[in-house]
Amino acid sequence: DYESEFLMAYHKAFDNLRAEGFFVGEHIWNFADFMTEQSISRVMGNRKGIFTRERQPKAGARILRCRYWNLAPLKTEQHSGLSYCPVV
């Protein structure tokens, strides 16, 4: 889906910048979806979060979890069962 491809493209760009020494960190703008005043531009709230309003993970949450586990300085056997990592 679009969100997954978008995040993976950003992560590739982040990794390139990190390799060149130009990148310090990453930041999630919205943890979860939230309600806003209904208008023409936002019907049924704001859906930019990586979790739903009920705190259920969306595709982006799974991709970010996989990414951060892979960036963590842990031994492979400590997180080797991550079957939800997307294939790039």
C-alpha positions as CSV (number, residue, x, y, z in Angstrom):
1,D,0.0,0.0,0.0
2,Y,1.0,3.6,-0.4
3,E,1.9,4.3,3.3
4,S,4.2,1.3,3.4
5,E,6.0,2.2,0.2
6,F,6.3,5.8,1.3
7,L,7.9,4.9,4.6
8,M,10.3,2.4,3.0
9,A,11.4,5.1,0.5
10,Y,12.0,7.5,3.3
11,H,14.0,4.9,5.2
12,K,16.2,4.3,2.2
13,A,16.9,8.0,1.9
14,F,17.5,8.2,5.7
15,D,20.0,5.3,5.5
16,N,21.9,7.0,2.6
17,L,22.2,10.2,4.6
18,R,23.2,8.3,7.7
19,A,26.0,6.6,5.8
20,E,27.3,10.0,4.7
21,G,27.2,11.3,8.2
22,F,24.5,13.9,7.5
23,F,21.6,12.4,9.5
24,V,21.1,12.3,13.2
25,G,17.7,10.8,13.9
26,E,14.1,10.1,13.0
27,H,10.8,11.4,14.5
28,I,7.2,10.2,14.3
29,W,4.9,13.2,13.9
30,N,1.7,11.6,15.0
31,F,1.5,8.6,17.3
32,A,-2.2,7.9,16.7
33,D,-5.1,9.1,14.6
34,F,-7.2,11.7,16.3
35,M,-10.6,13.5,15.9
36,T,-10.7,17.0,14.5
37,E,-13.6,19.3,13.8
38,Q,-15.4,17.9,10.8
39,S,-14.9,19.9,7.6
40,I,-14.6,19.5,3.9
41,S,-10.9,18.7,4.1
42,R,-11.1,16.3,7.1
43,V,-14.0,13.9,7.2
44,M,-14.0,11.5,10.1
45,G,-10.9,13.0,11.8
46,N,-7.2,13.1,11.2
47,R,-5.7,9.8,10.1
48,K,-1.9,10.4,10.0
49,G,-1.0,8.3,13.0
50,I,0.8,5.0,13.0
51,F,-1.9,3.7,15.3
52,T,-5.7,4.0,15.0
53,R,-7.7,6.0,17.5
54,E,-8.3,2.7,19.3
55,R,-4.5,2.2,19.4
56,Q,-4.5,-0.7,16.9
57,P,-1.3,-0.8,14.8
58,K,-1.5,0.2,11.2
59,A,1.0,-0.9,8.5
60,G,3.3,2.0,9.3
61,A,3.6,0.9,13.0
62,R,4.8,-2.6,11.9
63,I,7.3,-1.2,9.4
64,L,8.7,1.2,12.0
65,R,8.9,-1.6,14.6
66,C,10.9,-3.7,12.2
67,R,13.1,-0.8,11.2
68,Y,14.0,0.2,14.8
69,W,14.6,-3.4,15.9
70,N,17.0,-3.7,12.9
71,L,18.8,-0.5,13.9
72,A,19.1,-1.5,17.5
73,P,22.6,-2.7,18.5
74,L,21.3,-6.1,19.7
75,K,22.5,-9.6,18.7
76,T,20.5,-11.2,15.9
77,E,19.1,-14.0,18.0
78,Q,17.5,-11.4,20.3
79,H,15.0,-10.3,17.6
80,S,15.3,-13.0,14.9
81,G,11.6,-13.8,14.8
82,L,10.5,-10.6,13.2
83,S,8.3,-12.0,10.4
84,Y,6.5,-8.7,9.7
85,C,9.5,-7.0,8.1
86,P,8.7,-5.9,4.5
87,V,10.9,-7.0,1.6
88,V,12.4,-3.9,0.0
